Amino acid sequence: MAKKLGVGVIGCGNISKAYFSFAPLFRGIEMRACADINMDAAKARAKEFKLRAETVEGLLNADDIDIIVNLTVPAVHY
C-alpha cells in the first residue's frame, strides 16, 4: 500500500468534528494532528480523535504533515 499523506487541521471548532469523523473514508490520507489558537480546544479535539495537539507554528513545521486544512474563520486566513 502507498504511503498515506499526513493531514493537519488548523481550527478545532465545531466543523472540525465533521472533518475528523469522515477522514477515515479517504484511503490516501491520515489525520495526524490539530492546532488551534485555543490550546484547550486543540487538546480536546486531539483526545477525541486520538491525534496529537500542536501549536499552529508546530503544526506548520511538522515533518509528518503533508497537507494543512484551514478550518478557521475567513477573517483570520491572512
C-alpha positions as CSV (number, residue, x, y, z in Angstrom):
1,M,0.0,0.0,0.0
2,A,1.2,3.5,-0.8
3,K,2.3,5.9,1.9
4,K,-0.6,7.9,3.3
5,L,-0.4,11.7,3.2
6,G,-0.4,13.2,6.7
7,V,-3.0,15.8,7.4
8,G,-3.0,18.5,10.0
9,V,-6.0,20.7,10.8
10,I,-5.9,24.3,12.0
11,G,-9.1,25.3,13.7
12,C,-10.7,22.9,16.2
13,G,-14.2,24.4,16.3
14,N,-17.5,22.6,15.5
15,I,-16.8,21.9,11.9
16,S,-13.5,20.1,12.6
17,K,-15.5,17.2,14.2
18,A,-17.1,16.5,10.8
19,Y,-13.7,16.5,9.0
20,F,-12.1,14.2,11.6
21,S,-15.2,11.9,11.6
22,F,-15.3,11.4,7.8
23,A,-11.5,11.4,7.2
24,P,-11.3,7.5,7.5
25,L,-13.4,7.3,4.3
26,F,-10.5,8.6,2.3
27,R,-7.8,5.9,1.9
28,G,-4.9,8.1,0.8
29,I,-4.8,10.3,3.9
30,E,-4.3,10.0,7.6
31,M,-5.3,12.7,10.1
32,R,-2.3,13.2,12.4
33,A,-2.5,16.4,14.3
34,C,-4.6,19.5,15.0
35,A,-4.0,23.0,16.2
36,D,-6.0,26.0,17.4
37,I,-5.1,29.4,19.0
38,N,-7.1,28.0,22.0
39,M,-4.8,25.1,23.0
40,D,-7.5,23.6,25.2
41,A,-9.7,23.2,22.1
42,A,-6.9,21.6,20.3
43,K,-6.2,19.2,23.1
44,A,-9.8,18.2,23.5
45,R,-10.2,17.5,19.7
46,A,-6.9,15.6,19.7
47,K,-8.0,13.5,22.6
48,E,-11.4,12.8,21.0
49,F,-9.8,11.5,17.7
50,K,-6.6,10.1,19.1
51,L,-4.4,12.7,17.4
52,R,-1.7,15.0,18.7
53,A,-2.3,18.6,19.6
54,E,0.1,21.2,18.3
55,T,0.6,24.9,18.3
56,V,-0.1,26.5,14.9
57,E,3.6,27.0,14.4
58,G,4.4,23.5,15.5
59,L,1.8,22.1,13.0
60,L,3.1,24.2,10.1
61,N,6.7,22.9,10.8
62,A,5.8,19.2,11.5
63,D,7.8,16.8,9.2
64,D,4.9,14.3,9.1
65,I,2.3,16.7,7.9
66,D,1.9,16.9,4.1
67,I,-1.5,18.7,3.9
68,I,-2.9,21.5,6.1
69,V,-6.6,22.0,6.3
70,N,-7.5,25.5,7.4
71,L,-10.9,25.5,9.2
72,T,-10.5,28.9,10.8
73,V,-13.0,31.7,10.0
74,P,-12.1,33.6,6.8
75,A,-11.2,36.8,8.6
76,V,-8.1,35.1,10.1
77,H,-6.8,33.5,6.9
78,Y,-4.4,36.3,6.2
